[in-house]
Amino acid sequence: MASLNEFKLTGPDWARGCEACAFGIVAAPDIVPALPMHESRAVQAHEEMILFCDCKAGFLYRQHLRKVYAKLSMEQVRTILAWVNAATVPTVHFAESEPA
Ligand SMILES: [Zn+2]
């Protein structure tokens, strides 16, 4: 689950998300503590590792991360991706796409 510290609590209420999410994220891999959070989330979003919510927070967070990703260098992307892949344990969520 997304950390409750993803946004400062001084942000607008909608940025914290709705009942179905935390800050717009329904499910996502953990953040690697050694890496910058937004850059890591940007790479995870680009790799479709994050399930965003349909609410305003989810929509705007995804847009924001696209902009962050666009500013990353190839080396930054490679470095973060290596960490993310090493740290990511597949969750039940990703195994639920097949109908029973
Ligand atoms: Zn939501």
Boltz pocket constraint, residues with backbone or C-beta under 6 A from the ligand:
constraints:
  - pocket:
      binder: B
      contacts: [[A, 17], [A, 18], [A, 19], [A, 20], [A, 21], [A, 22], [A, 24], [A, 25], [A, 53], [A, 54], [A, 55], [A, 56], [A, 57], [A, 58]]
      max_distance: 6.0
